[in-house]
Amino acid sequence: MIKIIAVLCSLSSPANCHEQTVTTSFFADISMQSCLVGAPQLAEWMKLHPAERLAAWRCVIGNQDREGA
Protein backbone atom coordinates (compact mmCIF):
# COMPACT_ATOMS: atom_id res chain seq x y z
CA MET A 1 0.00 0.00 0.00
CA ILE A 2 1.23 3.48 -0.86
CA LYS A 3 0.31 6.46 1.28
CA ILE A 4 0.64 10.12 0.38
CA ILE A 5 1.76 12.54 3.08
CA ALA A 6 0.83 16.12 2.15
CA VAL A 7 2.44 19.24 3.57
CA LEU A 8 -0.27 21.87 3.88
CA CYS A 9 0.35 25.54 4.69
CA SER A 10 -2.24 28.04 5.85
CA LEU A 11 -3.11 30.72 3.28
CA SER A 12 -3.54 33.30 6.05
CA SER A 13 -0.24 32.36 7.75
CA PRO A 14 2.11 30.79 5.16
CA ALA A 15 4.71 29.81 7.76
CA ASN A 16 2.10 27.68 9.56
CA CYS A 17 2.47 24.26 7.88
CA HIS A 18 1.64 20.71 8.91
CA GLU A 19 1.70 17.21 7.48
CA GLN A 20 -1.44 15.24 6.82
CA THR A 21 -2.03 11.79 5.37
CA VAL A 22 -4.19 11.93 2.25
CA THR A 23 -7.31 9.82 2.73
CA THR A 24 -7.31 6.52 0.89
CA SER A 25 -10.76 7.08 -0.64
CA PHE A 26 -9.08 9.48 -3.07
CA PHE A 27 -6.15 7.18 -3.80
CA ALA A 28 -7.37 3.60 -3.88
CA ASP A 29 -4.60 1.37 -5.26
CA ILE A 30 -2.39 4.23 -6.44
CA SER A 31 0.94 3.30 -8.01
CA MET A 32 4.25 4.72 -6.83
CA GLN A 33 4.72 6.39 -10.23
CA SER A 34 1.32 8.12 -10.01
CA CYS A 35 2.11 9.26 -6.50
CA LEU A 36 5.48 10.70 -7.46
CA VAL A 37 4.07 12.79 -10.31
CA GLY A 38 1.16 14.11 -8.24
CA ALA A 39 -1.85 12.12 -9.27
CA PRO A 40 -4.82 14.20 -10.45
CA GLN A 41 -6.75 13.03 -7.41
CA LEU A 42 -4.52 15.25 -5.27
CA ALA A 43 -6.22 18.34 -6.74
CA GLU A 44 -9.62 16.87 -5.86
CA TRP A 45 -8.46 16.15 -2.33
CA MET A 46 -7.23 19.74 -1.96
CA LYS A 47 -10.79 20.99 -2.53
CA LEU A 48 -11.45 19.73 1.01
CA HIS A 49 -8.81 22.19 2.28
CA PRO A 50 -9.72 25.60 0.77
CA ALA A 51 -7.87 27.59 3.46
CA GLU A 52 -4.58 25.80 2.76
CA ARG A 53 -2.12 25.36 -0.07
CA LEU A 54 -0.24 22.22 -0.96
CA ALA A 55 3.43 22.97 -0.29
CA ALA A 56 4.78 19.45 -0.91
CA TRP A 57 3.97 15.76 -0.73
CA ARG A 58 5.79 12.51 -0.39
CA CYS A 59 4.97 8.90 -1.07
CA VAL A 60 5.36 6.27 1.64
CA ILE A 61 5.19 2.52 1.13
CA GLY A 62 3.32 0.51 3.74
CA ASN A 63 2.70 1.80 7.25
CA GLN A 64 5.96 3.72 7.53
CA ASP A 65 5.64 7.27 8.84
CA ARG A 66 8.32 9.87 9.29
CA GLU A 67 8.13 11.44 12.72
CA GLY A 68 8.55 15.20 13.17
CA ALA A 69 9.21 17.67 10.34
C-alpha positions as CSV (number, residue, x, y, z in Angstrom):
1,M,0.0,0.0,0.0
2,I,1.2,3.5,-0.9
3,K,0.3,6.5,1.3
4,I,0.6,10.1,0.4
5,I,1.8,12.5,3.1
6,A,0.8,16.1,2.1
7,V,2.4,19.2,3.6
8,L,-0.3,21.9,3.9
9,C,0.3,25.5,4.7
10,S,-2.2,28.0,5.8
11,L,-3.1,30.7,3.3
12,S,-3.5,33.3,6.1
13,S,-0.2,32.4,7.7
14,P,2.1,30.8,5.2
15,A,4.7,29.8,7.8
16,N,2.1,27.7,9.6
17,C,2.5,24.3,7.9
18,H,1.6,20.7,8.9
19,E,1.7,17.2,7.5
20,Q,-1.4,15.2,6.8
21,T,-2.0,11.8,5.4
22,V,-4.2,11.9,2.3
23,T,-7.3,9.8,2.7
24,T,-7.3,6.5,0.9
25,S,-10.8,7.1,-0.6
26,F,-9.1,9.5,-3.1
27,F,-6.1,7.2,-3.8
28,A,-7.4,3.6,-3.9
29,D,-4.6,1.4,-5.3
30,I,-2.4,4.2,-6.4
31,S,0.9,3.3,-8.0
32,M,4.3,4.7,-6.8
33,Q,4.7,6.4,-10.2
34,S,1.3,8.1,-10.0
35,C,2.1,9.3,-6.5
36,L,5.5,10.7,-7.5
37,V,4.1,12.8,-10.3
38,G,1.2,14.1,-8.2
39,A,-1.9,12.1,-9.3
40,P,-4.8,14.2,-10.5
41,Q,-6.7,13.0,-7.4
42,L,-4.5,15.3,-5.3
43,A,-6.2,18.3,-6.7
44,E,-9.6,16.9,-5.9
45,W,-8.5,16.2,-2.3
46,M,-7.2,19.7,-2.0
47,K,-10.8,21.0,-2.5
48,L,-11.5,19.7,1.0
49,H,-8.8,22.2,2.3
50,P,-9.7,25.6,0.8
51,A,-7.9,27.6,3.5
52,E,-4.6,25.8,2.8
53,R,-2.1,25.4,-0.1
54,L,-0.2,22.2,-1.0
55,A,3.4,23.0,-0.3
56,A,4.8,19.5,-0.9
57,W,4.0,15.8,-0.7
58,R,5.8,12.5,-0.4
59,C,5.0,8.9,-1.1
60,V,5.4,6.3,1.6
61,I,5.2,2.5,1.1
62,G,3.3,0.5,3.7
63,N,2.7,1.8,7.2
64,Q,6.0,3.7,7.5
65,D,5.6,7.3,8.8
66,R,8.3,9.9,9.3
67,E,8.1,11.4,12.7
68,G,8.5,15.2,13.2
69,A,9.2,17.7,10.3
